[in-house]
């Protein structure tokens, strides 16, 4: 049998709920993502609560709430204590995302599901990895290797590869094959024939226009509103797809020399951009190359201004403007309040760039046709005054007295426990009899204290704090006075908020709890007269691309998660016909066994065999053809040994893959005229044609068989092109 693999969805199957899946590999339990919605409904986490204590490691794929929003709550309330792994951007930007959600919720409600301390505590457990960095699990997970790879949707977004005994389990959700302004496309297609692929069906039924067409329509829609003296609200996430939108607007405003103001408004906008400036190596090749050549940082923003409070927005001059504000769901945050203020003006535009989460105000406004009026709750936090303030202060004073009394009692109990072992059994006051009254002795009043039997005379406990000394004075431990870098970072985030020291006063008061306050709410009916529009900037591959990528990867077994029931069933039926015969779409709490049918054995390579092997370099690897026979070593271990008889001859094996457009450029650089002649065919020179034939993704898990056929008369040109073709491969 191969490596044992079981998959159990905890949330996010046959619907658009948050992502959370338990994957057990030879008894080692991985929690793949730990998401939550903007509603923060604890009932969604019931399946997770039943298995949280058994999780051995957590792998986070993206920095938004749908992938990591429940992490602080799970660690505080559900017993999750496993180490967490993510890329550096997911770690940093995920922290800011939850900060923003906490501030947005706390300003309008008595939010108590988690605190900033809980967020800090959860993210202190994160081990940050670089792309393609192998991390070897230890202890119970001995032999398992995990590595993150580029997903292409969010900065630091990850496809996780989990390897055990040569078999790969790939977790690839929310990937994007398109290369964008700030990110390269996914590397999912570089994985071929994994034992198990876990992916989502979220976009299986969706199609997308060309990127240039979409971007132009986006800019035209915004400019049409601004020129009509209206303002544009874009409800966005905290630190995810907002980065692509910022670069689009920056580029357009620079090229067209526009002067309309653009504002990026979240509780942590300054911190977000400051972090992003330092993550250029995680971005697209064009951004990295631009920085290397001219030291030009694409996120040194020239047209987008950063705001961290609604008061700052209210102080800007009147007139048309563009505001990108969190939250994308419109359930809370600055975008919620701005929508209420702007919705009644027909000149304004609310432009959605991602589908709203189910049951949110954003999703309601994206319906077709959109509602003409919506009921919303307007909440704000106000200071306590008058009788309410007096009652609050009285209650706080009572609580302080109770805590002080409790602390005193605990201290007394600890003192008694320290000497309790020496107290003789019997009447506690019997010690008085040992000291007769008279001129020589006096009665001793004992109240709450009994001296130990070993004492020469009764006295209250005294503990001498002894220290070590040397010729220079008291010996100290320097480590006691060192402030850890991460502690300084968290302290800066908690007190100063942003890296430049700016922070919303309302948010700061929430952290420091400076003023007694309460939440005042009112129900409103908002007349939606402004324009509403939706354009897909989610950054996910569309249905056609997903099918093509899955066909290329051709996993032995496929598990589908996260998508509507219709999309999931559609993709399942397609994959059964065109990708592989084993396709699963489990329900919540349903455990499926996707253990490989292959038999894997560990063998040693003997020194005698390796001394005669000739390696050839292939990229970062070295490859060789080996003829050997299986034997056993003195330790009874399986080993590959040299053949006892001469090795039989074998046909040459060409290792590698060739892309026809790349080979076309290569031939043209050699002075050969080349043009494509139909699908998979390329005419080289006057008489030679190359054809790439065969199916790269055969049903049933068969080996990939592709051939390049050279057609043409035997001539000098034929042999020259054939040699050029051979030069693109490694011959064994």
Residue pairs with C-beta under 8 A, 6 or more apart in sequence:
1 595
1 596
1 599
2 165
2 167
2 195
2 595
2 596
2 597
2 598
2 599
2 600
3 25
3 26
3 164
3 165
3 167
3 195
3 595
3 596
3 600
4 24
4 25
4 26
4 27
4 593
4 595
5 23
5 24
5 25
5 169
5 195
5 196
5 593
5 594
5 595
5 596
6 23
6 24
6 591
6 592
6 593
6 594
6 595
7 21
7 22
7 23
7 24
7 196
7 198
7 559
7 584
7 586
7 591
7 592
7 594
8 21
8 22
8 23
8 24
8 51
8 586
8 589
8 590
8 591
8 592
9 20
9 21
9 22
9 561
9 586
9 587
9 588
9 589
9 590
10 20
10 21
10 22
10 31
10 47
10 48
10 51
10 588
10 589
11 17
11 18
11 19
11 20
11 35
11 44
11 45
11 47
11 48
11 588
12 18
12 19
12 20
12 21
12 35
12 561
12 562
13 561
13 562
13 568
13 585
13 586
13 587
13 588
14 563
14 564
14 565
14 568
14 585
14 587
15 358
15 563
15 564
15 565
16 202
16 355
16 357
16 358
16 562
16 563
16 564
17 37
17 44
17 358
17 562
18 33
18 35
18 36
18 37
18 44
18 65
18 66
18 67
18 69
18 70
19 32
19 33
19 35
19 61
19 66
19 67
19 173
19 200
19 561
19 562
20 31
20 32
20 33
20 34
20 35
20 47
20 48
20 70
21 31
21 32
21 33
21 171
21 198
21 561
22 29
22 30
22 31
22 32
22 51
22 55
23 29
23 30
23 32
23 162
23 169
23 171
23 198
24 30
25 144
25 162
25 164
25 169
26 143
26 144
26 164
27 140
28 56
28 57
28 137
28 140
28 141
28 144
29 51
29 54
29 55
29 56
29 57
30 55
30 56
30 57
30 58
30 59
30 162
31 48
31 55
31 57
31 58
31 59
31 80
31 82
32 59
32 61
32 160
32 171
32 198
33 59
33 60
33 61
33 62
33 67
33 68
33 173
34 48
34 58
34 60
34 67
34 68
34 69
34 70
34 71
34 74
34 80
35 65
35 66
35 67
35 68
35 69
35 70
36 44
36 45
36 65
36 66
36 69
36 70
36 73
37 44
37 65
37 66
37 69
37 357
37 358
38 65
38 101
38 327
38 329
38 331
38 332
38 357
38 360
39 331
39 357
39 359
39 360
40 69
40 73
40 105
40 111
40 113
42 73
42 113
44 70
45 70
45 73
45 74
45 78
47 588
47 589
48 70
48 74
48 78
48 80
49 77
49 78
49 79
52 74
52 78
52 79
52 80
53 79
53 80
53 81
55 80
55 82
56 82
56 140
56 141
57 82
57 83
57 84
57 85
57 137
57 141
57 146
58 71
58 80
58 82
58 83
58 84
58 85
59 84
59 85
59 86
59 146
59 158
59 160
59 171
60 67
60 68
60 71
60 84
60 85
60 86
60 90
60 94
60 126
60 158
61 67
61 86
61 90
61 151
61 157
61 158
61 159
61 160
61 171
61 173
61 174
62 68
62 90
62 151
62 153
62 154
62 156
62 157
62 158
62 174
62 240
63 89
63 90
63 93
63 94
63 97
63 154
63 155
63 156
63 157
63 239
63 240
64 94
64 97
64 154
64 237
64 238
64 240
65 97
65 98
65 101
66 357
67 174
68 86
68 90
68 94
68 97
68 98
69 97
69 98
69 101
71 80
71 84
71 94
71 98
71 122
71 123
72 98
72 114
72 118
72 119
72 121
72 122
73 113
73 114
73 118
74 80
75 81
75 118
75 121
75 122
75 125
76 114
76 118
76 121
76 122
83 125
83 127
84 122
84 123
84 125
84 126
84 127
85 126
85 127
85 129
85 135
85 146
85 148
86 94
86 126
86 127
86 128
86 129
86 148
86 156
86 158
87 128
87 129
87 130
87 131
87 148
87 156
87 157
87 158
87 282
88 128
88 129
88 130
88 156
88 279
88 282
89 155
89 156
89 275
89 279
89 282
90 154
90 156
90 157
90 158
91 123
91 126
91 128
91 156
92 275
92 279
93 154
93 155
93 156
93 238
93 239
93 240
93 272
93 275
93 276
94 123
95 119
95 120
95 123
95 493
96 238
96 239
96 268
96 271
96 272
96 275
97 237
97 238
97 239
97 240
98 114
98 119
99 116
99 119
99 267
99 268
99 493
100 238
100 266
100 267
100 268
100 326
100 327
100 333
101 238
101 327
101 332
102 111
102 114
102 115
102 116
102 119
103 267
103 268
103 504
103 506
103 507
103 510
104 267
104 326
104 327
104 332
104 333
104 334
105 111
105 332
106 381
106 510
107 380
107 381
107 506
107 507
107 510
108 332
108 379
108 380
108 381
108 519
108 521
109 379
109 519
110 519
116 494
116 511
120 490
120 493
120 494
124 486
124 490
127 135
129 135
129 147
129 148
130 148
131 148
131 149
131 150
131 282
132 147
132 148
132 149
133 147
133 148
134 145
134 146
134 147
135 145
135 146
135 147
136 144
136 145
137 143
137 144
137 145
137 146
143 164
143 165
144 162
144 163
144 164
145 162
145 163
145 164
146 160
146 161
146 162
146 163
147 160
147 161
147 163
148 158
148 159
148 160
148 161
149 158
149 159
149 160
149 161
149 187
149 188
149 190
150 157
150 158
150 159
150 183
150 184
150 185
150 186
150 187
151 157
151 158
151 159
151 172
151 173
151 174
151 175
151 176
151 186
151 188
152 175
152 176
152 177
152 178
152 179
152 180
152 183
152 184
152 185
152 186
152 187
152 539
153 174
153 175
153 176
153 183
153 186
153 241
153 538
153 539
153 540
154 174
154 183
154 240
154 241
154 539
155 182
155 183
155 239
155 240
155 243
155 276
155 279
155 282
155 283
156 279
156 282
157 174
157 175
157 183
159 170
159 171
159 172
159 175
159 186
159 187
159 188
160 170
160 171
160 172
161 168
161 169
161 170
161 191
161 194
162 168
162 169
162 170
162 171
163 169
165 600
165 602
166 600
167 194
167 195
167 596
167 598
167 600
168 191
168 194
168 195
168 196
169 194
169 195
169 196
169 198
170 188
170 191
170 194
170 196
170 197
170 198
170 199
170 553
170 555
171 198
172 186
172 188
172 197
172 198
172 199
173 198
173 199
173 200
173 202
173 561
173 562
174 200
174 202
174 540
175 186
175 188
175 199
175 540
175 541
175 549
176 183
176 185
176 186
176 539
176 540
176 541
177 185
177 186
177 188
177 189
177 541
177 545
177 549
178 185
178 211
178 539
178 541
179 185
179 284
180 211
180 244
180 284
180 539
181 244
181 247
181 248
181 251
181 284
181 286
181 287
181 298
182 243
182 244
182 247
182 283
182 284
182 287
182 298
183 244
183 283
183 284
183 539
184 283
184 284
184 285
186 541
186 549
188 549
188 553
189 549
189 552
189 553
191 197
191 553
192 552
192 553
192 554
192 704
193 553
193 554
193 555
193 556
193 701
193 704
194 553
194 555
194 556
195 555
195 556
195 557
195 594
195 596
195 598
196 555
196 556
196 557
196 558
196 559
196 594
196 596
197 550
197 553
197 555
197 557
197 558
197 559
198 559
198 561
199 546
199 550
199 558
199 559
199 560
199 561
200 560
200 561
200 562
200 563
201 560
201 561
201 562
201 563
201 564
201 567
201 568
201 570
201 571
201 572
201 585
202 540
202 562
202 563
202 567
203 540
203 541
203 542
203 543
203 546
203 563
203 567
204 543
204 546
204 547
204 563
204 567
204 568
204 570
204 571
204 574
205 543
205 564
205 566
205 567
205 570
206 536
206 540
206 542
206 543
207 542
207 543
207 544
208 214
208 536
208 542
209 217
214 535
214 536
214 537
215 248
217 535
218 248
218 351
218 535
218 537
219 248
219 252
221 349
221 351
221 533
221 535
222 232
222 322
222 349
222 351
223 258
225 231
225 232
225 320
225 347
225 348
225 349
225 531
226 232
226 260
226 320
226 321
226 322
227 320
228 347
229 319
229 320
229 347
230 320
230 345
230 347
230 348
230 349
230 530
230 531
231 320
231 321
231 322
231 323
231 342
231 347
231 348
231 349
232 321
232 322
232 323
232 348
232 349
232 350
232 351
233 323
233 325
233 335
233 338
233 339
233 342
233 348
233 349
233 350
233 351
234 245
234 322
234 323
234 324
234 325
234 351
234 352
234 353
235 325
235 326
235 327
235 328
235 329
235 330
235 335
235 339
235 350
235 352
235 362
236 242
236 245
236 324
236 325
236 326
236 328
236 335
236 353
237 326
237 327
237 328
237 354
238 266
238 268
238 272
238 326
238 327
239 268
239 272
239 275
239 276
241 353
241 354
241 537
241 538
241 539
242 264
242 272
242 324
243 276
243 299
244 537
244 539
245 324
245 353
245 537
246 264
246 299
246 301
246 304
246 324
247 298
249 262
249 303
249 304
249 322
250 298
250 301
250 302
250 303
250 304
252 258
253 260
253 262
253 302
253 303
254 302
254 303
258 303
260 320
260 321
260 322
261 305
261 316
261 317
261 319
261 321
261 322
262 303
262 304
262 305
262 321
262 322
262 323
262 324
263 304
263 305
263 306
263 307
263 313
263 316
263 321
263 322
263 323
263 324
263 325
264 273
264 304
264 305
264 306
264 307
264 324
264 325
265 307
265 308
265 310
265 312
265 313
265 323
265 324
265 325
265 326
265 334
266 272
266 308
266 325
266 326
266 333
266 334
267 308
267 326
267 497
267 504
267 507
268 308
268 497
268 498
269 306
269 307
269 308
269 498
270 306
270 308
270 497
270 498
270 499
270 500
270 502
271 493
271 497
271 498
271 499
273 299
273 301
273 306
274 498
274 499
274 500
275 499
276 299
277 297
277 299
277 300
280 287
280 288
280 291
280 297
280 298
281 288
283 298
287 298
290 296
290 298
291 297
291 298
304 324
307 313
308 497
308 498
308 502
308 503
308 504
308 507
309 504
309 505
309 506
309 507
310 334
310 337
310 338
311 505
313 323
313 334
313 338
323 338
325 333
325 334
325 335
325 338
326 333
326 334
326 335
327 333
327 335
327 336
328 335
328 352
328 353
328 354
328 356
328 362
329 356
329 357
329 360
329 361
329 362
329 363
330 336
330 339
330 356
330 360
330 361
330 362
330 365
331 360
331 361
331 362
336 361
336 376
337 378
339 350
339 361
339 526
340 376
340 378
340 524
340 526
342 348
342 350
342 530
343 350
343 526
343 527
343 528
343 529
343 530
344 526
344 527
344 528
344 529
344 530
345 529
345 530
346 529
346 530
346 531
347 530
348 530
348 531
349 530
349 531
349 532
349 533
350 365
350 530
350 531
350 532
350 533
351 533
351 534
351 535
352 362
352 365
352 366
352 532
352 533
352 534
352 535
353 534
353 535
353 536
353 537
353 538
354 536
354 537
354 538
355 363
355 366
355 534
355 538
356 362
356 363
356 364
356 365
356 366
357 363
361 374
361 376
364 371
364 374
365 371
365 374
365 528
365 532
366 532
366 534
370 528
370 532
371 528
372 527
372 528
373 525
373 526
373 527
373 528
374 525
374 526
374 528
375 523
375 524
375 525
375 526
376 523
376 524
376 525
376 526
377 521
377 522
377 523
377 524
378 521
378 522
378 523
378 524
379 519
379 520
379 521
379 522
380 519
380 520
381 506
381 517
381 518
381 519
381 520
382 517
382 518
382 519
382 520
383 389
383 515
383 516
383 517
384 392
384 515
384 516
384 517
384 518
388 518
389 516
392 516
393 516
412 448
415 449
415 461
418 461
419 450
419 451
419 452
419 461
422 452
422 453
422 454
423 450
423 452
423 453
424 430
424 453
428 446
428 450
429 446
431 444
431 446
431 450
431 451
431 458
432 443
432 444
432 446
435 441
435 442
435 443
435 444
437 443
444 458
446 458
449 460
451 457
451 458
451 459
467 474
467 475
468 474
468 475
469 475
492 499
494 511
495 508
495 511
495 512
496 502
496 503
497 503
497 504
497 507
497 508
497 511
508 514
509 515
509 517
541 549
543 571
546 571
547 571
547 574
547 575
547 578
550 558
550 575
550 579
551 578
551 579
551 696
551 697
552 696
552 697
554 579
554 580
554 696
554 697
554 698
554 701
554 704
555 579
555 580
556 580
556 582
556 596
556 597
556 598
556 701
557 580
557 582
557 583
557 584
557 594
557 596
558 575
558 579
558 580
558 582
558 583
558 584
559 583
559 584
559 585
559 586
559 592
559 594
560 568
560 571
560 572
560 575
560 583
560 584
560 585
561 585
561 586
563 571
568 585
569 585
572 583
572 585
575 583
576 583
577 699
578 697
578 699
579 697
579 699
580 699
580 700
580 701
581 699
581 700
581 701
582 594
584 592
584 594
586 592
601 638
602 638
603 630
603 637
603 638
603 639
603 640
604 633
604 637
604 638
604 639
604 640
605 639
605 640
606 633
606 639
606 640
606 641
606 642
608 641
608 642
609 626
609 628
609 640
609 641
609 642
612 642
613 624
613 626
614 624
615 622
615 623
615 624
616 622
616 623
616 624
616 730
616 732
618 655
618 656
618 730
623 655
623 730
623 732
624 732
625 650
625 653
625 732
626 640
627 643
627 647
627 648
627 650
628 640
628 641
628 642
628 643
629 640
629 641
629 642
629 643
629 644
630 638
630 639
630 640
630 641
631 638
631 639
631 640
631 641
632 638
632 639
633 639
652 731
652 732
653 731
653 732
654 726
654 729
654 730
654 731
655 729
655 730
655 731
655 732
656 728
656 729
656 730
658 708
658 725
658 728
658 729
660 676
660 680
660 682
660 690
660 692
663 682
663 690
663 725
663 728
664 674
664 676
664 682
666 724
666 728
667 674
667 684
667 721
667 724
668 674
670 724
672 684
672 685
672 721
673 684
673 685
674 682
674 683
674 684
674 685
675 682
675 683
676 682
676 683
677 683
677 689
680 691
680 692
680 693
681 689
681 690
681 691
681 692
682 689
682 690
682 691
683 689
684 690
684 717
684 721
685 717
685 721
686 717
687 712
687 713
687 715
687 717
687 718
688 710
688 711
688 712
688 717
688 718
688 721
689 710
689 711
689 712
690 708
690 709
690 710
690 711
690 721
690 725
691 708
691 709
691 711
692 706
692 707
692 708
692 709
693 706
693 707
693 708
693 709
694 704
694 705
694 706
694 707
695 704
695 705
695 706
696 704
696 706
697 704
698 704
698 705
708 725
710 718
710 721
710 722
710 725
712 718
